[in-house]
Amino acid sequence: MIDDLLSQPEALDAARGVRGADEVTEALARVAWSVIADPGDAVAATLVREFGPVDGLRFALEAPGRSWPVIRAVGARRALDEARARWRQRADPAAVIGALRGAQKAGAQLLLPGEPGWPIAVDDLDAEAPMVLWVRGRAEFLTSSARVAIVGARAATAYGERVAADVAGDLAAGGTAVVSGGAYGIDGAAHRAALTVGGGTVAVLAGGVDRPYPAGHRNLLARIADDGVVVSEVPCGTAPTRWRFLARNRLIAALGQATVVVEAGWRSGSLNTAGHAATLGRPLGAVPGPVTSASSAGCHRLLREYNAVCVTSAAEVAEMLPVDARTSGSQEATDRGRVQLLRALSTRTARTEAELAQRANLTVERARALLGLLDLDGLVRRDGHGWRGVGAAPTS
C-alpha cells in the first residue's frame, strides 16, 4: 500500500498539501495506519515500534513469511492474522488520499510523533498512543504548560454546569488550558467558559475534525477551532461511533495533567476517562454533589472507591497540577483584579474594555479575561461595544 501511495503523484501532492514539506513518506505511512487500524490498536503499535511506520505497514499488508520469529512480541499468531485481515479490508490508497484532501479542505494540520508541536503527554499511552493527530486551530494549546481535563455528564444539571463553568473559567483566566470532549452538558459548559474569558481550550473529538459532533455544538466547535484547538486521531470524514468515543477518552486523560469529573452518573462514560487518568498516574479529582442526586453518584463513587481528590474550586484543582505547571499567586491576582475591575465599572454608563483596563490598572487582555469571569457570575453585562456593572461594586 505504501509503495502504491509513493508511486502516485496525487498521493504525494495531497500529503504535501497538508504537510507543507517535501519529505512525506512517513506522513503517508502514518496516515495509512490511521485509516486501516482502529485507535489504540496494540498490534499495529507493536509493528510500528519494531519496524517503523513504513516497513511496519509493508509487513502488515504482506503475507506472513520469514520475519515471523521477530514478531513474536506481538503475541499469538492468531491476533496478528486477525489484525491483518481487518487491515487488508481497509487498505485502500484512495481512502488515504481522501483523508489528506479532506484535511486540506478543512484547514486541518497533521501532527506526527517526535515532531515539534507533538504533545508528548500522549506518548504515556504507550501501545495505545495515537499514530497521528489531526488538529484545527491553535495547536500550541496541546503543549501548554498547564492543562486540566474537565469532563462530566451530558445530561448535566444546572448545578453541574455552573460548577464546570466556574472552575473552567477561573482556570482558563489563569492560563490553564481546559481539555474536554465537546459534548453536551459539562463538556460544553467547560469549553464555553474558557472561551468567554479568552483562555485556551482543547476539544478532543471521536470523529474527524471536519465532522462537528454533536450537531448542536457546530457553532461552539467552530469557535474552539478559531480560538482554541479541535483535535482527533481519526482521519477527516470519519464518523463518531460508540467505540471511538471510548477510545478518545484516553486522549482526554492523557492530554490533561489532571482530570476532574464535575458531575457523573453511576455508569457515566466520564468514569471511563477517570479510569484512564488513574491508569496513567494522572491526578484525579471529583466534585461532590447532593447525596440524593443520581447525577453525582459517579463522582461520589470516585471519591469513595478510587481515591479521587474532592475539589470544589479552581484553586483546589490547581493544587493537583505538577508544581512547575502552577501559576504562582494566580488566584490572588484574579481576586484582586476582579475587585479593581468591579470598581471601574458603572451601572449607568457602558465602558469599553480599553477604558476599563486603564481605570483598573490592568492590561486590556487581562481585563477581557476578568470580564468574562464576571459575566459568568452575572456581575456584568454587555451593552453595545462596552460593559456595565450589575448591582453595586464592592467597597473593599
N, C-alpha and C positions, 0 to 999 in steps of 0.2 A: 504493500500500500504506500509506504513512504517513498519507494522508488518511483511509483506511478505519479505521486504528487510532485516529486522533484523534477520529473520529466515534462510536466505540464506548465507552460508559461502562465496560464490562467491562475494556477495554484500559487506560483511564485509571486505574481502580481498582487493577488489577494493578500498574501502574507505580508508583503512589503507595504501594502496599503494600511495595515494595522500596526506593523512593527516600525515602519519608517527606517528600515535598515536593510543592507544587502544580505547579511547572514541570517537566513530564515530556516535552515534545516532543522534545528532543534525546535523552533517555534512550530513548524509544520508537524513535527512528530508529536509534540505535546498536545497540540490541538487535536490531532488524530486520536490520541489516547483519551482526551476528554469527550470525544464523540463516541468511541466504542466501549469505554469502560464506565461503570457506574461510579458515582462519588464514593471515595473511601474503599475502592477495590484493592484489597491487600495483595492479591496475586499480581495485579498489574504493577503495584508499587514495588514488589519484590523484583520483577523483571527489570523495571527501570533502574532500580538500585544496583542490580547485578551487572547489567549490560549498558545502561544509559538509555535515554528515551528513543534514540534512533535504532540501535541494534536490538533493543528490547522489543520494539514494535515489529521488526523483521522476524524475530524468533516467535513472537506471539501469533503471527498470522501464517507461519510456515508449518509444514508437517513436522512432528516430533522426530528428532534424529540424534546425531552424535553428541549434542550438548546436554542430554538428559542428566548425566551424573552431576553436572554443575548446578542444575536447577532443583536438586533435592531439597534445598532450603524453602522452596515454595510450599512444600507439604506433599500430601498424597497426589499421586499422578492423576487420580480421578478429578481432583479440584482443578488442576491445570487443564485437563482435557475439557472439563465443563466450561471453564473460563474461555478457552479458545473457541468453543462452539458459540458462546454468546458474542464474543468479539467479532468473529467472522460474519455473523449476521448483520452487523452494523458497519462493516469495513467498506464504506463507500466513499471514494475520493470526492465525489460531488457533495457529500454531506460536510466534509471538511472545508471545501471551498465555500459552501453556503454559510457555514458558521463564520468564516472570516469576512465574507461580503456583508452578512448581517451585522457584524460588529462595526464594520466601517460605516454602514448606513446609520447605525445608532450612535456613532461617535464614541464607541467603547474602546478602551485601551486594553491591551493584552499584557499581563504581568507574568513573568516566568521565575521559578525558584532561583535564588542566587543572584538575581539582578538588583541593582539599586531600585528602591521603592517596593521590593517584595517584603511583605510583613513576615519577618522571621518567626513571629509568635505562632503562626500556623504550622511551622515545622515541628512543633512539640507534639503534633498529632501522629508523628512517625509514619507508620504504614498507611494511615488514613489521611495524610496530608494531601492537599489538592495538587493536581498536575499543573494547572494554570489557574489564574484568576482573571476574570473579565470585569472591568470597572468603568463606571461612568461618573465623572465628577472629580473631586479633589482627592486624588489617591494618597496624598500626604497624611490624611486622617487615619489611614490604616496603620501608620507607623508613628503616630503622635506619641509624645512622652507619657501621656496618661489616657487610659481608655477603660471605660466601665460598661459592661453589658447589662442592660435593664430589660427584663422580659416579664411576661405575665399573661393573664387570661385574655382571650379575645372578647369574651362576654364579660367585660370588666364592669364593676360598679362605679358610681360617681366617686366614692371614697378612693378606690384603687387608681382611677385616672388622675385624681387630684394629687395623690401622693407621688405617682410616677412623674407628673409634670413638675411638681415642686423639686423633687430630687434631681431629675434630669436637667431642669433649668438652672438650678444652683451649681451643679457640676459643670455644665457647659459654659456658664458665665465665668467660671474659674479656670477655664482652659482644658477641661477634661472632655474627650470625645465620647459621645454616647453611642453605643453599639446596640442594635436591636434588629428585629426581623421584618419590619414594615407591615405587620399585620394590624387588624383592628384592635381596639382596646388598649392595653398597656403599651404595646409597641408604638402605636400611633401617637399616644399621649407623650411618650418619651421623645420621639422624633420631633414632634411639633414644638415642644418646649425648648429643645436645643436650638431649633431654627429661630424661634421667637427671640431668644437672647443673643442671636448672632454667633452661636457656638458651632462646634463640629459634631456631625452625626453620621453614622455608618449604617446603612440598611443592607442586610445580607439576605438575598433572595433565593428561593428554592427553584425558580425558573431562570430563564435568560434575563439579562439586564435590560433587554428590549421588550420584555413581557411584564408590564406592571401588574402586580397581583398583591392584594385583591383589587378588582377593577375600581372600587370606590376610593382607593388610595392613589389613583392615577396622578392627580394633581400634587398630592403630597410627595410621591416618589419623584415627580419631575422637579419639585423644589429641592429635594435632597440631592438629586443629580446636579443641580446648579450650585448649591451652597454647601453640600456635604459630599458623600460618595455612596453610590449604589454598587454592590459587588456580588458576584456569583462565580461558582466554579464550573457551571454547566454552560454550554455554548448558547449564543443568541438564537432565539427561536424555540428553545426548549421550554415545554410547558411544565409548570409545577405539578408534582404528584405527592401523595402522602409519604412515600418513601423518601422523596427528595426533601420534604420538609424536615423529616427526622435527621437526614444526613446534614442539612445545612445548620442544624442546631449545634453540631460540633464546631463549626466555623465561628459561630457567635461566641461560644465559650472560649475558643482559642484566641480570638481577637481581643476579648476583654481581659484586662489584667485582674479583674474581679467581676463576679456575676451577682446580680441582685434580682431576686424574684419578688415582685411587688404584690401580686395577687394571683392565686392559682388554686384550682380545684384539686380534689384528692388525686385525680388521674390526669392532670393537666399536662399538655405537651411541654410546658415550661420546666417540668421536673426532669424531662429528658435533657434539656440544656443544662440544668443544675447538675445532673449526673455526669455529663461530660466535663463540666468545670471541676467537679470533685476528682474525677479520674486524672485530669491534667494537673492537679495540685493547685488550682486557682482558688483564691479566697471566695467563699460563698456566703451571701447574705440573704436574709428574708425579712420582709416587712410583716409584722403581726397585724391581724385584723380582729374583728369581733369574734369571740369564740362560737357564736351562734351562726356565723356566716359560712356557708358552704364554699363561697368564693375564696376564702382564705384558708381552707382546710389543708391545701397543699403546702402553703407557707408554714403552717404550724407543724406539719409533718416533717418538713426540712429542719425546723428548729429542734424538734424532739428526736428525730431518728438519724439525721445526717450532720449534726453538729454545725448547722449554719449559724452565722452570727446574726443576732437580732439588730436590725437597723431601722431607724426612724427618721433620718435626715441625711442630707448630702454630706455633712461634716462626718457623720459616723461611717458613711460609705467610703469617704476619702481615707479614713484610717485603715481600711482594708488594702489600699494600694501599696505597692513597694515604696520604700522611703524616697527613692530618687524620682518617683512619679508624683509625689505630693507637692502641691503649691504652698509653700510656707506662708501662713497668715492669710490665706485666700478668703476664708470665711469672715475673719475680722475685717478685711479690706472690703468685702462685699457689703457687710452690715454698715460700715462707715459710709461707703459710697451711696447706699440706699437712703440713709438719713440726709446726706448732703443734697441728693437729688430731690427728695421729697420737699425739702426746704426751698429748693429753687423753683418748684412747680407752682403754678397758680391755678386755682379752681375756676377763675373767671376768664383768664386770657390764655389762649394756646401759645406755647413757646416751642421753637424749633429745637432739634437735637443740639445744634451748634450753640444756640443761646443758652440752653440748659447746661451744657458741658462747661461753658465759660462761667456761669453763675455758681456751679457746684465744684469748680476747680478740678474737672475731670477731662480726659480725652473724649473726643466725640465717639470713638469706638466703645469706650468703657461706658459712657452714658447710654449708648444704644443698647448694650447688653443689659444694663441695670433697668432700663425702661421696660425691656422685655420681661424681666422678673417681676417688676411692679405691675405690669399688665396681667401676668398670670395670677397675681394676688388680688386683682381687682382694685388696685390703688390708683391707677392712672387710666386714661382713655385717649385714643387718637381723636384729633379734631382737625380735619384738613391736613395741612402739612406739619402740624405741630402736635403737642401733647398738653393735656390738662390733668390736674390732680383731681382725685375723687375723695372728698372728705378733707378733714383738717390735717395739715402737716404736723409732724411731731415737734415739740418744743425743746427736746433734749436728746 
